[in-house]
Amino acid sequence: MKILAHRGFWSDAEEKNTLSAFGKAFDRGFGIETDIRDRNGELVISHNPPDTSSPSFTELLELWKGYRERPLLALNVKADGLYLMLEEILQDCGLTEKDYFLFDASVPEQYIYIKRGYHIFARSSEFEEKISFLDRCDGVWLDQFTDCSHIQDTLPSLLDMGKTVSVISPELHGRDREPVWKLLRQYRYCSRLLLCTDIPKEAEEYFR
């Protein structure tokens, strides 16, 4: 199992999606999940509509390139029409499919990203009956908003298909993490399993 620090490694909410939080995550060997948008023709990091304090995506990649063991980047696409800017930056920085994946783009945009050869994760939850582009995506962003039954029912089949699966830890939705973490313990040695969490240090200790 690999751990993704949700918007970096932070203690206070104000630290989320900052270069400091990303650096702390990388220092501890965690990958990260973060959000990309555009602002005035530039790709920036921001979950909500960006402002002048939002770090640029290029700044994140410059920080990332400073690590010999390159952490995994899970990039949540928050706006349509980013693929050309993103393509240029990824190529300039030499990112490969082992370094990143994109997820949560709209369905029309997913189709464009797939055609252009991006590393894409589809998404699944109890409210999405069909996984769009499952056969053409490299992995699945496996979410749940109510309980752990969807993960329990879906995770084994996705792993059997050879997909990489990133499970969303319940605390991201204000729920108790224990039922899902207990379920995942049996898969903790699986290299194709990711856990996106607000508390990566606790997750590392739990699954050690």
C-alpha positions, -999 to 999 in steps of 0.1 A, spaced: 0 0 0 11 35 -8 -1 65 12 -12 98 -4 -13 128 18 -45 147 10 -35 182 0 -1 176 16 11 170 52 -6 196 74 -18 202 109 -40 233 104 -65 236 76 -47 268 63 -17 247 54 -36 226 29 -23 228 -7 7 248 2 43 242 -9 52 238 28 26 210 32 38 193 1 74 194 12 66 179 46 48 151 28 77 144 4 102 145 33 82 117 49 80 96 18 43 102 11 28 109 -22 2 137 -24 -32 145 -37 -38 180 -48 -60 202 -70 -52 219 -103 -70 249 -119 -61 277 -142 -57 314 -132 -49 340 -158 -35 314 -182 -14 296 -156 -19 263 -139 -22 267 -101 -29 246 -70 -62 254 -54 -93 234 -43 -115 264 -45 -115 292 -70 -79 305 -69 -64 338 -58 -30 354 -58 -19 332 -29 -23 300 -49 10 283 -57 17 275 -93 17 239 -106 52 246 -119 64 255 -83 51 222 -71 69 203 -98 102 221 -91 98 211 -54 90 175 -65 120 172 -88 143 179 -59 136 144 -44 156 114 -56 127 91 -49 100 108 -68 67 108 -48 34 99 -65 13 129 -76 -25 125 -77 -39 155 -96 -75 164 -91 -86 182 -123 -109 210 -111 -116 227 -145 -121 219 -181 -97 228 -209 -65 223 -190 -50 195 -211 -28 215 -234 -12 236 -206 -8 204 -185 6 184 -214 34 210 -220 44 212 -183 44 174 -178 65 169 -209 90 196 -199 94 181 -164 97 145 -178 69 130 -158 60 94 -167 30 73 -159 47 61 -127 49 97 -114 13 109 -116 -23 103 -124 -52 126 -132 -87 121 -119 -121 137 -115 -121 155 -149 -156 157 -165 -165 128 -187 -160 147 -220 -126 159 -207 -117 123 -196 -122 112 -232 -98 139 -244 -72 130 -218 -74 93 -226 -70 101 -264 -39 122 -257 -23 95 -236 -25 109 -201 -23 86 -171 -60 86 -160 -79 72 -131 -117 66 -134 -138 71 -104 -164 50 -85 -187 55 -55 -220 42 -43 -238 70 -62 -221 62 -96 -236 31 -111 -211 27 -139 -174 35 -140 -168 56 -170 -139 45 -193 -130 17 -169 -114 -4 -197 -93 25 -209 -81 39 -175 -51 28 -155 -67 29 -121 -98 38 -101 -104 66 -75 -126 46 -52 -148 68 -30 -176 63 -5 -199 88 12 -221 68 35 -204 36 47 -177 11 36 -200 -14 18 -192 0 -17 -154 -4 -11 -160 -39 4 -179 -49 -27 -159 -32 -54 -122 -33 -43 -115 -70 -48 -129 -71 -84 -109 -40 -94 -77 -55 -80 -84 -88 -98 -87 -68 -130 -52 -55 -125 -63 -20 -118 -45 3 -93 -70 16 -68 -69 47 -47 -93 44 -17 -106 76 -1 -102 75 36 -136 82 54 -122 111 75 -122 132 43 -160 131 45 -162 135 83 -167 98 91 -150 72 112 -120 57 94 -118 25 113 -142 3 93 -124 10 60 -89 8 75 -98 -25 91 -110 -37 57 -78 -26 40 -54 -43 64 -57 -75 44 -45 -57 13 -17 -37 29 10 -55 10 -6 -49 -23 15 -25 -44 -15 -15 -65 -34 -1 -35 -33 36 -25 -49 53 4 -57 90 3 -59 104 38 -58 136 59 -37 117 85 -9 100 66 13 96 97 -14 77 115 -21 56 84 16 47 81 17 35 117 -16 16 114 -6 -4 84 30 -9 93 
